[in-house]
């Protein structure tokens, strides 16, 4: 799991802000799971005011699992 996060973070770091926002919008538009969208909304809302490095630690185990599932789905080839 840690390798997946690291790989995703590296890809994000090399994206421009415009690319990142565009990709994020597309990913969100593709999500049909309301519960996942709510979790992402909460995560982004909390992260807006969080200090660097504290967000992941503030998540519940369930929220962390949802993030990991999302990241796994992002890496899955689109059919």
NORRAKA-V611745 format. One record per pair of residues at least 24 apart in sequence whose C-alpha atoms are under 8 Angstrom apart, sorted by sequence separation. I is the first residue (numbers start at 1). J is the second residue. D is the distance in whole Angstrom. If there is no record, write none. Layout:
[[I,J,D] [I,J,D]]
This chain:
[[39,63,7] [39,66,8] [36,66,7] [27,74,8] [8,71,8] [5,71,8] [1,68,8] [4,71,8] [4,72,8]]
